[in-house]
Amino acid sequence: MKNVKQIILAFVAIFAAILLVACGAKGDNGTYVYKPTKAEMKKILKDQGASSSDIDSINNKYSLELSIDINDSKGYLNIKTERPGHKTVDSTEIKVNQKTKTIGALEDKGEKVRYKIKGDTLTLNFTKDQESTNQFASSLLKNAKFKRTK
């Protein structure tokens, strides 16, 4: 009788382990956040041609936070900005293909940007054409490291 209980206990433990794995996070789902440091913002603004005095005045008063929420084939790109006396939050729904690791506009007309997730960090990979088409977005995002939030 003691051996039967041990066998049943072993089956229950294996079943529980399988159940826990099956209920875990699915693929790339989650929220990934990027908050550029003041040094990163300074470099981005400099790359865009801003003067040193403009960079210093903007950099000390302006904050930016980008987040990407992925939930299966849907997602949101959220942009939070803050400057003295003014906060904005813009959210755009996006289409996500976790198999091909691409993010794009909700309608199929827009370009798709490839992404890569290593550990808890999501990075975006722009093609040369995408970089030349939208220089500000690509300069802001090509070196961005979005960290998964728990």
Beta strands, then each sheet from edge to edge (+ up, - down):
strand 1: 30-34
strand 2: 63-71
strand 3: 74-83
strand 4: 86-97
strand 5: 102-105
strand 6: 112-118
strand 7: 121-125
strand 8: 146-148
sheet 1: 1+ 2- 3+ 4- 5+ 6- 7+ 8- 1+
end
